[in-house]
Amino acid sequence: MRFPETLEKRPCKICGTASEKDFNLKYKLENCEIVQCRRCGFVFVPSAWRRNLSYTAYKTEATAREVRKGNNALKLERHKLRLRCIKKFKAKGRLLDVGSGWGHFLLAARNMGYDVLGVELDSAPYQYSVKDLGLPVLQKDFFEFSAEEKFDVITMWDVLEHIDDPGGFVRQCARLQNPGSVLVLQVPQIDSCVARCMGKNWKMLGLDHVNYFSPQTLKKLLENNGYEVLKVRSSLELKLLLMYTIYPAIKKFKAYFKRQNLSPVDNTARQAFFNKITQRPSWQIKFLIFLHNGIYNFLSFLKIGEEMMVVARRR
């Protein structure tokens, strides 16, 4: 495998090798290549491709309007599942959610007894979290946190796959935690059953995801930077499945039979579809929550998913 001549080379972020002979081309996509390190197995997008990436209008005010219309009960229940797992390792304390998004995880964590703080750079979700949900969220760079600020729990949901320097990011987490504190994160899992079945058509593949971890490579990253892995749990996020797989499939099906051009699917349209599906009477919502929890836990037990939730302890 040879990197394009116009792109500078970057070493593997897990083992540090920078030799071209140590990389295999795993997938060639329209806008980037995804390679795998022969030495440690880490799968990633060479960093130089990232100069083509733009997050413009990634989370807009139009999306925020749709989020406001959504059913928060279902969103909070999804996060309660996560928090029940976290409580087994750290039942209370100061919790920092990095990349806190629209804030629903923070809201659920506060409701379940944690002293919460979020950090979010994107303006629309930051404004929604602060003004609509009344949450303590900061709009600042994660690396601006002082080492004197300590947190019992740090969480990152679908964040680390976007970070060019995952090692530096984890080291910053370690600086903000005392021994015995807990780091909890979720990332797409490159060797999951869904990823293996879908191959290069897996929806998680793309230029906005620069890192593709397996349990082994994520464990190496965490252990190299001050943590001990305690638990790895498979996760199939049903909300994401609905918005990112089922909804685009429905749109494609309708466009085919109506012989229309397929319109782009953005975050606003996905959220509107989720709202439409989940605007139901309260008894139906309760049944949906029961069904959601049962399916999620059953699939996790069978290790069927496309993401992994990892719990690690600061050494």
C-alpha positions in Angstrom: 0.0 0.0 0.0 1.3 3.4 -0.9 0.0 6.7 0.5 -0.8 9.4 -2.2 2.4 11.4 -2.9 0.7 14.7 -2.0 -0.1 13.5 1.5 2.3 13.6 4.4 2.8 10.3 6.2 1.7 9.8 9.8 2.7 7.1 12.2 0.3 4.6 13.8 -1.2 6.2 16.9 -1.0 3.0 18.9 2.4 1.5 18.3 4.1 4.5 16.6 5.4 2.8 13.4 5.7 5.1 10.4 7.0 2.7 7.8 4.8 2.2 4.7 5.6 -1.5 4.7 3.9 -1.8 8.1 0.5 -0.7 6.7 -2.1 -2.5 4.6 -4.9 -0.8 2.7 -8.1 -2.1 4.3 -10.7 0.0 2.5 -10.6 2.6 -0.3 -13.5 5.0 -0.1 -14.5 7.9 -2.3 -12.9 10.5 -0.1 -10.2 8.7 1.8 -8.3 5.5 2.4 -8.5 3.4 5.6 -5.4 1.5 6.5 -4.4 -1.2 9.1 -1.2 -1.4 11.0 0.5 -4.8 10.6 2.3 -4.5 13.9 -0.6 -3.8 16.2 -3.7 -4.2 14.1 -4.9 -0.6 14.5 -7.2 0.6 11.7 -7.2 4.4 10.9 -7.4 7.1 8.3 -4.0 8.6 7.7 -4.1 12.0 9.2 -3.3 14.0 6.1 -6.7 13.1 4.6 -8.3 15.1 7.4 -7.5 18.4 5.6 -10.4 17.6 3.3 -12.8 17.4 6.3 -15.3 20.1 7.2 -17.7 20.0 10.1 -19.7 23.0 8.7 -23.3 22.7 9.6 -22.7 19.5 11.4 -25.2 20.3 14.2 -27.2 23.3 13.2 -30.0 25.4 14.8 -32.4 23.6 12.4 -31.4 20.4 14.0 -31.8 21.9 17.4 -35.4 22.8 16.6 -36.1 19.2 15.8 -34.3 18.1 19.0 -36.7 20.3 21.0 -39.7 18.5 19.5 -38.3 15.1 20.4 -39.3 12.7 23.1 -36.8 13.1 25.9 -38.1 10.1 27.9 -36.8 7.7 25.3 -33.5 9.6 25.0 -33.0 9.6 28.8 -33.8 5.9 29.0 -31.0 5.1 26.6 -28.6 6.9 28.8 -29.9 5.3 32.0 -28.8 2.0 30.6 -25.3 3.4 30.3 -25.4 4.9 33.8 -26.6 1.7 35.5 -23.4 0.1 34.1 -21.2 3.0 35.3 -22.7 2.9 38.8 -21.3 -0.6 39.2 -17.8 0.9 39.1 -18.3 4.4 40.5 -21.7 5.0 42.1 -21.4 8.8 42.7 -19.0 11.7 42.4 -18.0 14.4 39.9 -18.7 13.5 36.3 -17.3 15.2 33.2 -18.9 14.4 29.8 -16.5 15.3 27.0 -18.3 16.2 23.8 -21.6 16.3 25.7 -23.7 17.0 22.5 -27.3 17.8 23.2 -26.9 17.1 26.9 -29.3 14.3 27.5 -26.7 12.0 29.0 -25.7 14.8 31.4 -29.3 15.3 32.3 -29.8 11.6 33.0 -26.5 11.5 35.1 -27.7 14.5 37.2 -31.0 12.8 37.7 -29.2 9.7 39.0 -27.1 11.6 41.5 -23.9 12.6 39.9 -22.3 16.1 40.1 -22.1 16.8 36.4 -20.2 19.1 34.0 -20.1 19.0 30.2 -17.8 20.4 27.6 -19.1 20.9 24.0 -17.5 23.0 21.2 -20.5 22.9 18.8 -22.7 26.0 19.3 -26.1 24.6 18.6 -26.0 21.7 21.1 -24.1 23.9 23.6 -26.9 26.5 23.6 -29.6 23.8 23.8 -27.9 22.1 26.8 -27.5 25.4 28.7 -30.7 27.2 27.8 -33.2 24.4 27.3 -32.0 21.8 29.7 -30.3 24.1 32.3 -27.1 22.1 32.4 -23.6 23.2 33.4 -21.8 22.9 30.1 -18.7 24.8 29.0 -17.9 25.7 25.4 -14.1 25.4 25.5 -11.3 23.2 24.4 -10.9 20.0 26.5 -7.1 20.6 26.7 -7.8 23.9 28.5 -8.8 22.0 31.7 -6.2 22.3 34.4 -4.7 19.2 36.0 -5.9 20.5 39.3 -9.5 19.9 38.2 -10.3 16.3 39.2 -13.2 14.1 38.1 -14.3 10.7 39.5 -15.9 9.8 36.2 -15.1 11.0 32.7 -17.3 9.9 29.8 -17.0 10.2 26.0 -19.8 8.9 23.8 -18.7 8.5 20.1 -15.9 11.1 20.5 -12.5 9.3 20.4 -13.1 8.0 16.8 -12.9 11.7 15.7 -9.7 12.6 17.4 -6.4 13.0 15.5 -4.3 12.4 18.6 -6.2 9.8 20.6 -3.2 9.1 22.9 -3.0 12.8 23.8 -6.7 12.9 24.5 -6.5 9.9 26.8 -3.5 11.4 28.6 -5.5 14.5 29.2 -8.2 12.4 30.8 -5.6 10.8 33.0 -4.3 14.2 34.1 -7.8 15.1 35.3 -8.3 11.9 37.3 -6.9 10.4 40.5 -6.0 6.7 40.8 -9.2 4.7 41.1 -11.3 7.1 39.0 -13.2 5.8 36.0 -13.1 6.6 32.3 -16.0 5.3 30.2 -16.2 5.7 26.5 -18.0 4.3 23.5 -16.6 4.0 20.0 -17.4 2.1 16.8 -15.9 -1.4 16.8 -14.1 -2.3 13.6 -14.2 -6.0 14.3 -17.8 -6.2 15.4 -20.2 -8.6 13.7 -22.0 -5.7 12.0 -18.7 -4.2 10.7 -17.5 -7.5 9.4 -20.8 -8.3 7.6 -21.1 -4.8 6.0 -17.5 -4.5 5.0 -16.7 -1.2 3.1 -20.5 -0.4 3.2 -20.5 -0.1 7.0 -22.1 3.2 7.8 -19.5 4.0 10.4 -16.8 4.2 7.7 -15.9 7.7 6.5 -13.6 10.6 6.7 -15.1 12.0 9.8 -14.1 8.9 11.7 -10.3 8.8 11.8 -9.9 5.9 14.3 -11.4 2.4 14.1 -10.7 0.5 17.3 -11.0 -3.1 18.2 -11.1 -4.2 21.9 -7.4 -5.1 21.6 -6.2 -1.8 20.1 -8.3 0.3 22.4 -7.0 -1.7 25.4 -3.4 -1.0 24.2 -4.2 2.7 23.9 -5.7 3.0 27.4 -3.0 0.9 29.0 -0.3 2.9 27.4 -1.7 6.1 28.9 -2.5 5.2 32.5 -5.6 3.1 32.5 -6.6 -0.5 33.2 -9.6 -1.9 31.2 -12.3 -3.3 33.5 -15.2 -4.1 31.1 -15.9 -4.2 27.3 -19.6 -4.3 26.3 -21.0 -4.7 22.8 -23.5 -2.0 21.9 -26.1 -1.7 19.1 -27.6 1.8 19.5 -31.2 1.3 18.4 -31.8 5.1 18.1 -28.8 5.4 15.7 -30.0 2.3 13.9 -33.3 3.9 13.3 -31.9 7.3 12.2 -28.8 6.2 10.2 -29.8 2.8 8.7 -33.6 2.4 8.6 -34.5 6.0 7.7 -32.0 6.2 4.7 -33.3 2.8 3.5 -36.9 4.0 3.6 -36.0 7.1 1.7 -34.1 5.1 -0.9 -37.0 2.6 -1.3 -39.5 5.5 -1.8 -37.3 7.3 -4.3 -36.8 4.1 -6.3 -40.5 3.3 -6.7 -41.4 7.0 -7.4 -38.5 7.2 -9.8 -37.3 10.4 -8.1 -33.8 11.5 -7.3 -32.6 10.6 -3.8 -32.4 13.7 -1.7 -29.5 14.0 0.8 -30.1 12.8 4.4 -28.9 15.3 7.0 -29.0 15.4 10.8 -32.1 17.6 10.8 -34.1 15.1 8.6 -32.9 12.2 10.8 -34.1 13.9 13.9 -37.4 14.7 12.4 -37.9 11.1 11.4 -37.1 10.0 15.0 -39.6 12.5 16.3 -42.3 11.2 14.0 -41.7 7.6 15.1 -41.5 8.3 18.8 -44.4 10.7 19.2 -46.8 8.3 20.8 -49.2 8.1 23.8 -47.5 7.6 27.2 -48.5 3.9 27.5 -46.9 3.3 24.1 -43.8 5.1 25.1 -43.5 3.0 28.2 -43.8 -0.2 26.1 -41.2 1.2 23.6 -38.8 1.8 26.5 -39.4 -1.8 27.9 -38.9 -3.2 24.4 -35.8 -1.0 23.8 -34.1 -2.1 27.0 -34.9 -5.7 26.5 -33.5 -5.8 22.9 -30.4 -3.7 23.9 -29.5 -5.9 26.8 -30.2 -9.2 24.9 -28.0 -8.1 22.0 -25.2 -6.9 24.3 -25.3 -10.3 26.1 -24.9 -12.0 22.7 -22.1 -9.6 21.8 -24.1 -8.4 18.8 -23.4 -4.8 18.0 -21.4 -2.3 16.0 -20.0 -0.2 18.9 -18.3 -1.0 22.2 -18.7 0.6 25.6 -15.4 0.4 27.5 -14.9 1.0 31.3 -11.4 1.7 32.5 -9.8 2.6 35.8 -7.1 5.2 36.3 -4.0 3.4 37.6 
